[in-house]
């Protein structure tokens, strides 16, 4: 049988509930006032960044503005599996995909501050693959084809493929290594640098006498059909205006769909091209393509540019890649792609030394 509560019991329980409710409100109010005081106090210590977006294994140095003389500092992370921080100096290292917060306790002679930076870490899917197929992969002994047959064949072996894109005479975005003699030699097509074909002519070609050419729309359609397909796009040496036209078409073909565009590793061959791309669309992942003749004298500049512009990776011709260069690129928090290697022994040697991904025509 249920017992009825008398009035005094009900009043007692209500009193306890009200007291608990009041204490919760009081705690929230106190925390809010402390937070506001920290935020708006003139010349109070503050972190150089309130939010960071990093990719594994990048590092970022969080600094403290408005330091107070005589203060001590202690740093910690909410989740070290996502991002670690040096307890003494604020160097944050991205460790794994997810979100966390980095804190710094500042103990000054007069009071204590808790500073916070929200951190989001992504781990690019591209570099979980040891190998990337070059120009949609070699097929039946042929290279540089960028053909649909090569693409279909490679889907059995690779999740990560590189494709070359350029514009036709009527400014349509198609997949070709370029309108030059070297490409013609590999594809059986007579290329003339000064006279690119128009779109209709290009799509009527038979690469190596038998393969179907592809355009940007074809690549996007395959990315829709295969949600685990990852693509690196090489826009070659297009000037600023041509680059913008290409990116506009690509983004439109993808329908501005981030689930597609975030699976593109956008490669650029010049810093001018990078800024042209950024004017049209901000890709989540970029790769700086370096030319072997210039790299030995330019590597420090490349690393600084990549650090300043949140670039994900650096591509280096394997013939000039040294152990010292591998160490420098990797220690600065960048993924490293070496191109183009068809010798498995050489490829495995570089993977052992720290290269993340090998661009290849034929290694399976």
C-alpha positions in Angstrom: 0.0 0.0 0.0 1.3 3.5 -0.9 1.7 5.9 2.0 0.7 9.4 1.5 3.3 12.0 2.3 2.2 14.6 4.9 2.7 18.3 4.3 5.9 18.7 6.3 7.6 15.9 4.3 6.6 17.5 1.0 7.9 20.9 2.2 11.1 19.3 3.3 11.7 17.6 0.0 10.8 20.7 -1.9 13.2 22.6 0.3 16.1 20.2 -0.5 15.3 20.4 -4.3 15.2 24.2 -4.2 18.5 24.3 -2.3 20.2 22.1 -4.9 18.7 24.0 -7.7 19.9 27.3 -6.2 23.5 25.9 -5.7 23.6 24.8 -9.3 22.6 28.2 -10.5 25.1 29.8 -8.2 27.9 27.6 -9.5 27.0 28.5 -13.1 26.8 32.2 -12.3 30.2 32.1 -10.6 31.8 30.2 -13.6 30.2 32.7 -16.0 31.6 35.7 -14.1 35.0 34.1 -13.9 34.9 33.4 -17.7 33.8 36.9 -18.5 36.4 38.4 -16.2 39.1 36.4 -17.8 37.9 37.3 -21.3 37.4 41.0 -20.8 39.9 41.9 -18.1 42.3 44.5 -19.7 45.7 43.1 -20.5 44.8 39.7 -19.1 46.9 36.7 -20.5 45.4 35.2 -23.6 46.3 32.4 -26.0 47.5 33.3 -29.5 44.8 31.0 -30.9 41.3 30.2 -29.5 40.8 27.4 -32.1 43.1 25.2 -34.2 42.4 22.9 -37.1 45.3 20.5 -37.6 46.1 17.4 -39.6 48.2 14.5 -38.2 51.1 14.9 -37.5 51.3 18.7 -37.7 52.7 20.8 -34.8 51.6 24.3 -33.8 53.2 26.6 -31.2 50.5 28.2 -29.0 51.9 31.4 -27.5 50.6 33.5 -24.6 49.9 37.2 -25.2 50.0 39.7 -22.3 52.3 37.7 -20.2 52.6 38.8 -16.5 56.0 39.0 -15.0 56.7 36.4 -12.4 54.0 34.0 -13.7 54.3 30.2 -14.0 52.6 28.2 -16.8 51.4 24.6 -17.0 49.9 23.1 -20.1 47.7 20.0 -20.6 45.4 18.3 -23.1 41.9 16.9 -22.5 42.6 14.0 -24.8 46.2 13.2 -25.7 45.1 10.6 -28.3 43.8 13.6 -30.3 46.4 16.3 -29.5 49.4 16.4 -27.2 51.0 19.5 -25.8 54.3 20.1 -24.2 53.7 20.8 -20.5 56.3 23.6 -20.5 56.1 25.5 -23.8 52.7 25.1 -25.6 53.9 23.1 -28.6 50.7 21.2 -29.8 51.1 18.0 -31.8 48.2 16.5 -33.7 48.0 12.8 -32.8 44.7 11.4 -34.0 41.3 12.3 -35.5 38.8 14.0 -33.2 38.3 17.1 -31.1 39.8 18.1 -27.8 40.9 21.2 -25.8 44.3 22.4 -24.8 44.5 24.3 -21.5 47.2 26.5 -19.9 47.1 27.4 -16.2 48.7 30.8 -15.7 49.6 31.5 -12.1 50.5 35.1 -11.7 51.6 36.8 -8.4 48.1 38.1 -7.9 45.7 35.5 -9.4 45.3 32.4 -11.5 44.0 32.1 -15.1 42.8 29.1 -17.1 43.3 29.6 -20.9 41.6 27.3 -23.4 42.1 26.5 -27.1 39.7 24.2 -28.9 41.5 21.8 -31.3 40.1 19.8 -34.2 42.3 17.2 -35.8 41.8 15.3 -39.0 43.9 12.5 -40.4 44.0 12.6 -44.2 42.9 9.3 -45.7 45.3 9.7 -48.7 48.4 8.9 -46.8 47.1 5.7 -45.2 47.8 4.3 -48.7 51.5 3.4 -49.4 50.9 3.7 -53.1 49.1 6.1 -55.4 48.4 5.3 -59.1 50.0 7.9 -61.5 47.8 9.3 -64.3 45.1 6.8 -63.3 47.7 4.1 -63.4 49.7 2.2 -66.0 47.5 -0.1 -68.1 48.5 -2.9 -70.5 52.1 -1.5 -70.4 51.0 2.1 -71.2 51.4 5.1 -69.1 50.1 8.7 -69.0 46.8 7.5 -70.4 44.4 9.1 -67.9 41.9 6.8 -69.6 38.6 5.3 -68.3 39.9 1.8 -68.9 42.9 2.5 -66.7 40.6 3.9 -64.0 38.3 0.9 -64.0 41.2 -1.5 -63.9 42.9 0.4 -61.0 39.7 0.3 -58.9 40.6 -3.3 -58.2 44.0 -2.3 -56.7 44.0 1.3 -55.5 41.8 3.6 -53.5 44.2 6.6 -54.2 44.8 7.8 -57.8 46.4 10.8 -59.4 44.8 12.4 -62.5 46.1 15.2 -64.7 43.7 17.9 -65.7 43.9 20.7 -68.2 41.7 22.8 -70.4 40.7 22.3 -74.0 40.7 25.1 -76.6 37.2 25.9 -75.6 38.0 25.9 -71.9 36.5 22.5 -70.9 38.2 20.6 -68.1 39.5 17.2 -69.3 42.0 14.7 -68.1 45.3 14.8 -70.0 49.0 15.2 -69.1 49.2 18.1 -71.5 49.5 19.0 -75.2 53.2 18.1 -75.6 55.4 15.7 -77.5 56.2 13.6 -74.5 52.6 12.9 -73.7 51.9 12.2 -77.4 54.7 9.6 -77.4 53.0 7.7 -74.6 49.4 8.1 -75.8 49.7 7.8 -79.5 48.0 11.2 -80.0 49.6 13.9 -82.0 49.8 16.9 -79.6 50.6 20.4 -80.6 51.4 22.8 -77.8 50.0 25.9 -79.5 46.8 24.2 -80.6 44.9 22.3 -77.9 42.0 20.3 -79.3 38.4 21.5 -78.5 36.3 19.4 -76.2 34.5 17.4 -78.8 37.7 16.5 -80.6 39.4 15.5 -77.4 36.6 13.2 -76.3 36.5 11.6 -79.8 40.1 10.4 -79.5 41.2 6.9 -78.8 44.1 6.9 -76.4 46.8 4.4 -77.6 44.4 3.7 -80.4 41.8 2.0 -78.1 41.1 3.7 -74.7 38.4 6.2 -73.9 39.6 9.7 -72.7 38.2 11.1 -69.5 37.1 14.5 -68.5 36.6 16.1 -65.0 32.9 15.1 -65.0 33.9 11.4 -65.4 36.2 11.6 -62.4 33.5 13.2 -60.3 31.0 10.6 -61.3 33.3 7.8 -60.3 33.9 9.5 -57.0 30.1 9.5 -56.4 29.9 5.8 -57.3 32.9 4.8 -55.2 32.8 6.8 -51.9 36.2 5.4 -50.8 37.9 6.6 -54.0 40.6 9.3 -53.3 41.9 11.6 -56.0 45.0 13.8 -56.3 44.5 16.4 -59.0 47.5 17.8 -60.9 46.6 21.0 -62.8 50.0 21.2 -64.5 51.5 24.7 -65.1 48.3 26.6 -65.8 48.5 30.4 -65.2 46.3 32.2 -62.7 43.3 32.8 -64.9 43.3 29.3 -66.3 43.6 27.8 -62.8 40.6 29.7 -61.6 38.5 28.5 -64.6 39.5 24.9 -63.9 38.6 25.1 -60.2 35.3 26.8 -60.9 34.3 24.0 -63.2 35.5 21.3 -60.8 33.6 22.7 -57.9 30.5 23.1 -60.0 30.7 19.5 -61.3 31.0 18.3 -57.7 27.9 20.3 -56.9 29.9 22.0 -54.1 29.6 18.7 -52.2 32.2 18.5 -49.5 31.9 14.7 -49.3 33.5 14.7 -52.8 35.7 17.8 -52.6 37.3 16.7 -49.2 38.4 13.5 -51.0 40.5 15.5 -53.4 44.2 16.2 -52.6 44.7 19.4 -54.6 48.2 19.7 -55.9 49.7 23.0 -57.0 53.0 23.6 -58.8 53.4 27.3 -57.9 52.4 29.6 -55.1 50.6 31.8 -57.5 48.5 28.8 -58.5 47.7 28.1 -54.8 46.4 31.6 -54.2 44.4 31.4 -57.5 42.7 28.1 -56.3 42.0 29.7 -52.9 40.2 32.6 -54.6 37.6 30.2 -55.9 37.5 27.4 -53.3 39.3 26.4 -50.1 40.2 22.7 -50.3 40.7 20.9 -47.1 43.9 19.2 -48.3 46.7 20.6 -50.5 50.0 19.3 -51.8 53.0 21.4 -52.9 54.6 19.8 -56.0 58.3 20.6 -56.1 60.5 20.6 -59.2 63.7 18.6 -58.7 66.0 21.2 -60.3 65.0 23.9 -57.8 64.3 21.9 -54.6 67.8 21.7 -53.0 68.0 25.5 -52.7 64.3 26.0 -52.0 63.3 23.4 -49.5 63.3 25.8 -46.5 61.2 28.2 -48.3 58.7 25.5 -49.3 58.4 24.3 -45.7 57.8 27.8 -44.5 55.2 28.4 -47.2 53.4 25.1 -46.3 53.5 25.9 -42.6 52.1 29.4 -43.1 49.3 28.2 -45.4 48.3 24.9 -43.7 49.4 22.7 -46.6 49.1 19.0 -45.9 51.9 17.5 -47.9 54.9 17.9 -50.1 55.7 15.9 -53.3 59.4 15.3 -54.2 61.0 13.6 -57.2 62.6 10.5 -55.7 65.8 11.1 -57.7 66.7 14.1 -55.6 65.2 12.9 -52.3 67.9 12.5 -49.6 67.6 11.1 -46.0 68.2 14.7 -44.7 65.3 16.0 -46.8 63.0 13.3 -45.6 63.9 14.1 -42.0 63.4 17.8 -42.5 60.0 17.5 -44.2 58.7 14.9 -41.7 60.0 16.7 -38.6 58.2 19.8 -39.7 54.9 17.9 -39.7 54.2 17.3 -43.4 53.2 14.2 -45.2 55.7 13.2 -48.0 54.9 11.8 -51.4 57.8 10.5 -53.6 57.2 10.3 -57.4 57.3 8.5 -59.8 58.7 5.0 -58.9 58.1 1.7 -60.7 60.8 -0.2 -58.9 59.4 -2.0 -55.8 62.8 -2.2 -54.1 63.4 1.5 -54.3 59.8 2.3 -53.3 60.0 0.0 -50.2 63.3 1.6 -49.3 61.8 5.1 -49.2 58.7 3.9 -47.3 61.1 2.5 -44.7 62.9 5.8 -44.4 59.7 7.7 -43.7 58.1 8.6 -47.1 54.3 8.2 -46.6 53.2 7.4 -50.2 54.8 6.4 -53.4 53.4 7.6 -56.8 53.7 4.7 -59.2 52.6 3.5 -62.6 52.8 -0.3 -62.2 53.5 -1.4 -58.6 50.5 -3.4 -57.3 
